[in-house]
Amino acid sequence: VNEGNAAIAEGKKYVADGEEKKNKMLQTSVAQLADARTLAREAIRAYEQAEQKAKEAAGKFDEASKLKINDKFKDYLSLKVKEFNKRAELVEALKGAPQALIDSENRASFVSRANEANRKAEGLAKEADDLEAQADKLQKENPDSIKKT
């Protein structure tokens, strides 16, 4: 569980880095399209690292759930596995906006593809947050069985 939490902390840093680069990319003028595309590639790399960390966290929680622990803690870890697999999907979706800038031939194409990627990311974020809320609720209802991760 500690290793999973460490992966989560690292993954959050990569997401923040990716978001920062994506925001810089979005604020770059059209005249500097090559610079914006470079930022887009950097954002994608950061998101890929974050996605890997989310998958690593899910894997660590899955390993922990297979240990001889009480059923409530197993249920909790199972929810955390689902949450971080969903967060990996979310980070994959976040790559859509910078990828749209790299792939698009015109502004309309970029806007359409970026908006689609953002809608998908918002839906996945809601699903991941719902799983997190379920895990938090289970933890609050069973504080003696489940230590906060």
C-alpha positions in Angstrom: 0.0 0.0 0.0 2.9 2.4 0.8 4.4 1.7 -2.6 1.1 2.3 -4.3 0.8 5.6 -2.4 4.3 6.6 -3.5 3.4 5.9 -7.1 0.3 8.1 -6.7 2.4 11.0 -5.3 4.8 10.7 -8.2 2.0 10.4 -10.7 0.4 13.6 -9.4 3.6 15.4 -10.1 3.7 14.2 -13.7 0.0 15.2 -14.2 0.7 18.7 -12.9 3.7 18.9 -15.2 1.6 17.8 -18.2 -1.2 20.2 -17.3 1.3 23.1 -17.0 2.8 22.3 -20.4 -0.6 21.8 -22.0 -1.7 25.2 -20.6 1.5 26.9 -22.0 0.8 25.1 -25.3 -2.8 26.5 -25.4 -1.5 30.1 -24.7 1.1 30.0 -27.4 0.3 32.1 -30.4 -0.6 30.5 -33.8 2.6 32.2 -35.2 4.6 29.9 -32.8 2.9 26.7 -33.8 6.2 24.7 -33.8 6.9 25.8 -30.2 3.3 24.8 -29.2 3.7 21.4 -30.8 7.0 20.9 -28.9 5.1 21.8 -25.7 2.4 19.3 -26.7 4.9 16.5 -27.1 6.4 17.4 -23.7 2.9 17.3 -22.1 2.2 13.9 -23.7 5.5 12.5 -22.2 4.5 13.8 -18.8 1.0 12.3 -19.1 2.5 9.0 -20.2 4.7 8.9 -17.0 1.6 9.8 -14.9 -0.4 7.0 -16.6 2.4 4.5 -15.8 2.4 5.6 -12.1 -1.4 5.2 -11.9 -1.1 1.7 -13.3 1.7 1.0 -10.9 -0.4 2.2 -8.0 -3.3 0.0 -9.1 -1.0 -3.0 -9.4 0.4 -2.4 -5.9 -3.1 -2.1 -4.4 -4.0 -5.3 -6.3 -1.0 -7.1 -4.8 -2.0 -5.9 -1.3 -5.6 -7.1 -1.8 -4.3 -10.6 -2.3 -2.7 -10.8 1.1 -4.4 -12.3 4.1 -6.3 -9.3 5.3 -9.8 -8.7 6.5 -12.6 -8.5 3.9 -13.4 -4.8 4.4 -9.8 -3.9 3.7 -9.9 -6.2 0.6 -13.0 -4.4 -0.6 -11.3 -1.1 0.0 -8.2 -2.1 -1.9 -10.4 -3.4 -4.7 -12.0 0.0 -5.0 -8.6 1.6 -5.1 -7.5 -0.7 -7.9 -10.6 0.3 -9.9 -10.0 4.0 -9.1 -6.4 4.0 -10.2 -7.1 2.0 -13.4 -9.8 4.6 -14.1 -7.3 7.4 -13.4 -4.8 5.8 -15.8 -7.6 5.9 -18.5 -8.2 9.6 -17.5 -4.5 10.5 -18.0 -4.6 8.7 -21.4 -7.6 10.9 -22.3 -5.7 14.0 -21.2 -3.2 13.3 -23.9 -5.9 13.9 -26.4 -5.7 17.7 -26.4 -2.0 18.0 -27.0 -2.1 15.1 -29.5 -4.9 17.0 -31.4 -2.6 20.0 -31.7 0.2 17.8 -33.2 -2.2 16.0 -35.6 -4.6 18.7 -36.7 -4.2 20.6 -39.9 -6.4 23.5 -38.9 -7.8 25.3 -35.9 -11.3 23.9 -36.3 -10.0 20.3 -36.4 -7.9 21.0 -33.3 -10.8 22.6 -31.4 -13.1 19.7 -32.2 -10.7 17.0 -31.3 -9.5 18.8 -28.1 -13.1 19.3 -27.0 -13.9 15.7 -27.5 -10.8 14.6 -25.5 -11.7 17.0 -22.7 -15.3 15.7 -22.5 -14.0 12.1 -22.3 -11.5 13.1 -19.6 -14.2 14.9 -17.6 -16.4 11.7 -17.7 -13.5 9.5 -16.6 -12.6 12.0 -13.8 -16.1 11.7 -12.5 -16.0 7.9 -12.5 -12.6 7.9 -10.7 -13.8 10.4 -8.2 -16.9 8.3 -7.6 -14.7 5.2 -6.9 -12.6 7.3 -4.6 -15.7 8.4 -2.7 -16.9 4.8 -2.3 -13.5 3.8 -0.9 -13.4 6.8 1.4 -16.9 6.0 2.7 -15.9 2.4 3.3 -12.8 3.6 5.2 -14.9 6.0 7.3 -17.4 3.2 8.1 -14.6 0.8 9.1 -11.8 2.9 10.7 -10.5 0.0 12.8 -10.2 -2.3 9.8 -9.0 0.2 7.2 -6.2 2.6 7.8 -6.4 5.7 5.5 -4.1 5.2 2.4 
